[in-house]
Amino acid sequence: MSKRAVLEVIALGVEDAVAAQAGGADRLELVTDMAADGLTPPVETFAGIRAAVDIDLRVMLRLADGFAAGDVGRLVRVARELRDAGADEFVLGFLDADGGVDLEAVERVVSELDGCRWTFHRAIDRAADRDALRKQLDGMPGLDTYLTAGSPTGVDDGLAVLLTEAVRAGEPGYEQRILVGGGLRLAHVPTLLTAGIDAFHIGGAARPHGWEGPVSVGAVAEWRAVLDGVS
């Protein structure tokens, strides 16, 4: 029997988290301020969600819109506060002005995470060279996932890239799980599963009434059913 595909849902608060878990999500990505594509939530938000659900939580470490690290000292302090509150999985990713990975910023933040598992997020889709970024991050403690659409504009445009990278699974820089998100639709799922991709990330797709509305149990359950039915 094949291993169940991972479904990760963006949660902005306790209501989202509870609905996502009820619908069959395996993991949450915790963020605030989707107008800025998702920033670090307050520690209190993390603590409330952690108390309300028992599935895995990955907390965003990002202080401002864009992919520059900004104030790395502050990022490190925020990471420490979240660790102290019990957070043990994270999401981060920083680029320099030329579109290369900001290795110094990533290393400083990751050193504060003390081996916790983390996702390098869609900054990879804005990188000047995806392959170079992956190879530079190869062996980084805790890095187990890349969240990617294959393209800055979403899965429709990035599908070929995702399928190409899936074929390279296990090569240096390609050992990490591909978590597909960013304009992901149910119609993409069969092709991705067939290629061996087994992790899916949804935000707006879990919210029939848009970002102003909460996560829908039914919407998450529909994704869960498709993932379980096809895999």
GITAWO-V41479 format. One record per residue. N is the residue number from 0. OMEGA is omega in whole degrees, 0 to 359 (999 if undefined). Layout:
BEGIN
N OMEGA
N OMEGA
END
This chain:
BEGIN
0 184
1 180
2 182
3 178
4 180
5 174
6 178
7 183
8 175
9 176
10 178
11 183
12 185
13 182
14 177
15 185
16 180
17 180
18 181
19 179
20 180
21 181
22 178
23 176
24 177
25 187
26 176
27 165
28 183
29 179
30 167
31 173
32 178
33 174
34 177
35 179
36 172
37 179
38 180
39 178
40 174
41 178
42 181
43 178
44 177
45 184
46 179
47 180
48 180
49 179
50 188
51 183
52 180
53 175
54 182
55 178
56 171
57 186
58 179
59 171
60 184
61 189
62 183
63 178
64 181
65 187
66 172
67 182
68 183
69 184
70 186
71 177
72 179
73 177
74 180
75 179
76 179
77 178
78 180
79 179
80 180
81 176
82 180
83 180
84 176
85 179
86 182
87 173
88 189
89 176
90 179
91 178
92 185
93 177
94 173
95 186
96 181
97 180
98 173
99 177
100 175
101 189
102 181
103 180
104 180
105 182
106 180
107 181
108 182
109 179
110 178
111 184
112 170
113 175
114 178
115 177
116 180
117 178
118 167
119 191
120 192
121 168
122 179
123 181
124 178
125 184
126 177
127 183
128 183
129 183
130 180
131 179
132 181
133 183
134 177
135 181
136 183
137 180
138 178
139 184
140 173
141 183
142 181
143 187
144 166
145 172
146 186
147 171
148 183
149 183
150 176
151 185
152 174
153 187
154 178
155 182
156 186
157 187
158 181
159 178
160 180
161 181
162 178
163 181
164 178
165 179
166 183
167 182
168 179
169 175
170 175
171 183
172 183
173 179
174 185
175 178
176 171
177 176
178 186
179 177
180 182
181 183
182 179
183 177
184 179
185 181
186 180
187 194
188 183
189 180
190 182
191 178
192 180
193 180
194 179
195 176
196 190
197 179
198 189
199 188
200 180
201 177
202 178
203 181
204 178
205 185
206 182
207 182
208 177
209 186
210 176
211 180
212 182
213 170
214 179
215 176
216 182
217 180
218 178
219 180
220 177
221 177
222 180
223 182
224 180
225 180
226 181
227 183
228 185
229 187
230 999
END
